Amino acid sequence: MRINRITQTLLGLLLITVASACNSFVVENVDYSQQLESVLVPDENGNVTDVRHGISFNVNALKEQEFGASDSTKQIREIRLIRNADGFYFITANQFTNVYVMEPGKGSLKLKNKIKVSESPLEDPAFNLRTSGVQLVMRDTNEVVEMNERGILKNKEEQS
Amino acid sequence: MKNLAKSIGVIVLLLCTTNTIYAQSSDYQITKEFENTYRSLEASIKNATTIEEADSLNNEINKLRETYAEHQSLIDHALYPKTFDDSIQDLLAESNETEEVLLIIENQGERLTSLNEQIANYQTEIAFLNNETDSLRTLIAKSEESEQNLSRLVQQYRQRVEKRDEFVLKMMDSLFVAYRELEMSPGSNNEIASSAIAIQQGDNPLDFIEATIEENIQVLKAGSTELGTEDYLKMHTIQKRFAETWNKVGGDLSQVYGGNESQQWKSKIDSQLKDWKASTSKNMWDSINNTLEQNNVNIGAFDNNQSFYTAIESFINNSVESSKDKIISDKNREEFNSFYDFWTSKVKNEWGNYIQDGEVLTMSQISTIDSELITWKDETEPTSYVIPILLGLSFITIVGLIIVLTRKD
């Protein structure tokens, strides 16, 4: 029996529809949030690994981004990162003036946003995760900046 | 002191931590400070050495719980898979365990102290006993030495005693003879006096006599175990001869050699001789009694020649009487054998000469005992029934024959 062209086309469309239906399977309301920031110390090559949260990357690209490729005097003592509920990584370090919001990709972290948090280099930054967003605590000045992946939400003095 | 400093350190750390929490408000910092305080407390628990310290750490743990209770979920996350409550419970358990161990150690320490005290007491006692042992050892050594000396003295005494006593006896005899001769010759009074003076200027024989008796008394009173019955019998004989000779010549010797103190000399030597006799007798009879006991013979009490003889005679007569018309038992025969051995081997063979010389038993008494012993021996011999049976059979045969012959007639 010979199958005509129209039938073939219809079968092809059916298969594509079924396949499409399978690929679009999605689990909703995933919370990627990391309750505590990770404080990671780079090795001699600039690699950091967070075993508990399963991420490993090299900080040299961030260093270049922050200080420029020509400045080799600046060193990252420890890098701090935290992940919000949507899965974006917020990364900063001592001597940085920015917080880098990175979106995880296939084997990569792609810059989503670069948030300027201070005019002067940060001395002792730290991230907290709150329901409203990610807090950057600047302990040297007792300043707290709340932000999400899009930018700063509010800036307030830490009340103790 | 060191531990107290550590505890204070923990408290200070806790206070500082509390302050920092509020000053900085970094979640990470809070968890890290909790962990640091926790580790510090853990180390303090491990190093605690007193119950008070462990108690104080318990309080610190409770304070830690109170301080960080509001950050519980944060700390739960940081400590995953453990939790804040788990950690505090673990710390409390460790602290309680340490407290229990310390309590045990403290009790053990008290016991150890008590045991140490006991050991110290024992050591003192041992030292005391060691000293006492040393003293006793020294005493034993001295005693052995003195025993050896005594043994040597007795041996020497044995060698010398006979010679010297014989010599003194001879001297007494010869002095007496010389005195008699002088007394019988004409003009003797002056010569006696001059001879006596001459002797007095030299060695006084009364001194010899006195010294000899005194030495004998001392040896007897020392009561050495080296001296046996034979020795005492020998001494008894010598003492007897000495006393006899003194009784003969003592008065004259005292007059000749005693000078103005003749009477005192006489009385003194008389008294010494009595002592000597008493000591010799006592030792001799005791020694004979011991020998009898060693031979398992009990003849009753005796303390002189007559009572000794009477005791032997009574013993034999009683034994004979108790054996008469009775079946002889092994015990009777054993009793006889024991006494017979004592009588023949000891009294007659070993001591025979001294028994006679010292008149412990007279010849007539010895003969009487011998004949009584023969009677006793007969009584202890097993009775033979062969002869009475044979006689009985003969009598029955004769009577039978007479009856047969009478019937034939």
Interface residues (C-beta under 8 A of the other chain):
Chain A: Q35 L36 E37 V39 R52 R80 A126 F127 N128 L129 V137 R139 N142 V144 E158 S160
Chain B: Y22 A23 Q24 S25 S26 D27 Y28 Q29 T31 S73 L74 H77 A78 Y80
